[in-house]
Amino acid sequence: MERVLYCPAPFSTYTAHIVYTQEKDEVMFQKHKDIIEITSKYGLPLTIKVHPHDEKGNLAHFKYLTKNYKHVKLVGGYWRCFRKAERLVPKHQLVILDVIKTALITTMAKSDTPTILYTQMTDLIKSQGLEGFYDMFHVCSSRIHLDKLIKCFSFGELYPPKEHQLLQKWFKKRETIKNWFQSSVDYLIIRQQFSKEFGGNTHWDGAKVVKRLFRIKKPPRRR
């Protein structure tokens, strides 16, 4: 399986129908460089599926940008069915998008593949009522955040946000149970000390304490 698939949007000079959701061309240029350089930094093979709008110009642009980067593979040929971005998604472990208005949003919303949405126009997410994006994608707007996400991916620690939330919940549960067990142990120790100080008889001996600790750690099975 391939590692990273990047599906860049067309430049605003090539198409008008998504211009209101897209950054300026110079911002897009910088995002292209960010993704290429950061994946190179972490030694991650990168596939760039160029947009079919002015595909020839897009290919020329990315060939120039990646001429010194051996980890990049460019893919064109939109009209060849097996080269469509939707068919490339299942073959990759991470997908990067850089615009809110793209048909791949619906594809990735149905996929379990971690997806990074790299855009500075996060104000549109709120104004358009798209806050649910944060439950589906890793939304980032800076190179620093992008670097952090790709670094996590390089260590196999980047999960879809919902899975990550479930994982965090499990960690919290585990910590709670651990704290609960420790509080039970502390309670037994304090109870013993209190009884000895006041000369009481707790009917506890070493064997009973060990038995109780064992039962706290591993409850008896139901007969």
N, C-alpha and C positions, 0 to 999 in steps of 0.2 A: 504493500500500500504506500502511496505517495504521502508526503508530509503536509505541505502548505499549498493551498490554492488561493490565489488572489484574483478577484474579478473586478477590475477597475471600471468605473463609469466612463462614459464618453465625455470629452471636453465640452464645455458650454458653447464653444464656437462651432461644434459639430451638430448640435441638436438643441431645440428650444423647449421641448415638452417637459424637461425636468430642471430647467434653469433655476426655478424658484426654490429648489431644494438642494442646490449644489453650490460648492464654493467656487471662487474665481479660479481661472486656469493656473495661475502661479501657485495657488494653494494645492491644487491637484498635483502639480509637478513635484512639490515638496513631499506630499504624501507618498507618491511613487518612490521617491528616493528613500524615505524613511523605511518603508516596508522592505525594499531591496537590501538596504544596508543592515537593518536589524536582523533579518533572517540570515544574512551572511555572517554576522557577528556570532550567532549561535549555531552556525553550521547546519542550517535547515534547508533541504532542497525546496525550491520555490517554483511552482507552476503559475505563470501569468496567462490567464485566458482573456485575450484582448476583446474589447467590445466590437460588435459588428458595424456600428456606425463609423464610417470611414476606417474600415479595418486595415486597409493598406497603410494609412497614415499612422494609425495606432501601432502597428507592427514596427514601422520605421522608428517611431519614438522610443519604444521599449528596447529595440535592438541597440539603439544608441546608448540608452541608460545602462544597459546590462552588459555592454561589450567587455567590461573588465570583471564580470562576476560569473564564475563557472557554475554556480549552484542554481542558476535560473534557466527554466525551460519556457519558451513562448509557444502558445497554442493559438492558432487562428482557424480559419475554415468553418465559419458559423453554419454554412449550409450543408456541411457534412454532419449528419445526425449524431454520429458518435463523438463529435468534437464540441457539442453544445455544453455549456457550463453545467446544466442540470444533470448531464450524464457523467461529468467529471467529479461532481461533489462526492458520490459514494466511494470514490477511489482515494480520497484524501482525508487526513486526520484533523485538519483545521482549515476553515474558510475565512477569508478576509474580504469584507465589502467596504466601500468607501462613500456610499451615497444612500440616502434614505429611500428615494424612489427608484427601486429596482425590482424587477420581477423575481429575483432570487430571494427576496425577503420571504415570500410565501414558501419557497422551496426549503429554506433553512429553518423556517418556523416548524415545519413538519419533520425535520431531521434531528438526529441525536448528535450530529457532528458539532463540536464547539465552533462558534462563529464570533468573529470580532467585527463590530461595526465602527469603523474609524472615520468620524466626522466631527467637524467643529460646530455644526449647526444643530446642537443638542436642544436649543430653544424650540426648534420645530417639533421635537418629540413631545414636549409639554403642550404647545399650542395646538397641535393636531390630535391630542388625546391618545398619544402612542406610548404612554408610560409603561405599557406591557412589554415593550422592547427590552427593558432592563431585566425582565424575567426570562427572556428568550436568548438574548445576545449579551456579549461583553461590549458595552458601548464605551468608547474612549475618544477623547478629543485632543490628546497631546502625544508627542513622541515619547515622553517619559513614561506615560501610562501604557502606551503600546509596547514599549521595550519590556516593561514589567510583565505584561500578559504573555508576550512571546517567550520570555525567559521561563515563566511558569510552564508553558507548553513544552519547551525543550526538556524540562525535567519530568514530563508526564503528569503535571499537576494542574492542568487547565481543564475544567469540567464545564458543561453547560450550567448556567447560573442556578437553575432549579436543583440540579443534582448537587451542586456545591452547597446550596442551602440545606439540603437534606443531610449532607455529610457534616456540616457544621452543627446541625441539630443533634446528630448522633454523638459528636464529640462532646457537646454540652451534656447530653444524657449520661455519657460515660463518666464525665467529671463529677456529675451530681451523685451517681452511684458510688463512685470512689470516695467522695466526701462523706456520703451517708455511712459507708462502711467504717471510715475512720472515726466518725462521731460515735458509732456504736462501741468501738474499741475504747475510745476515751471515756465513754460513759461507764463501762465496766471497771476501768482502772480507778476513776473518781469514786465510784460506789464502794469499792473495796477500801480505799483510803479513808473515806468518811466513816465507815463502820468501825474500822480499827481505832480511829481517833476518839470515838465516843463509846468504845467498848461494847459495841453491839455485836450480835451474832448473825451473820449473813447466810450461814449454811453453805458458804462457798469454800471450795478447796482448789488446789491447782488443777486437778483433773477436770472439775466442773468448768473452770475458766477456759481451759483448752477446748473442751467439748463445745461450749457456747460460741467461742470464736470460730470454730470450724463450721458450726451451723450458720453463723452469719455470713461466712464466706461462701459456703456451699449448702444451701437449704436441703433438707432431707426430701427424698422423692415421695410422692404420694403413693400409698399402698393400695 
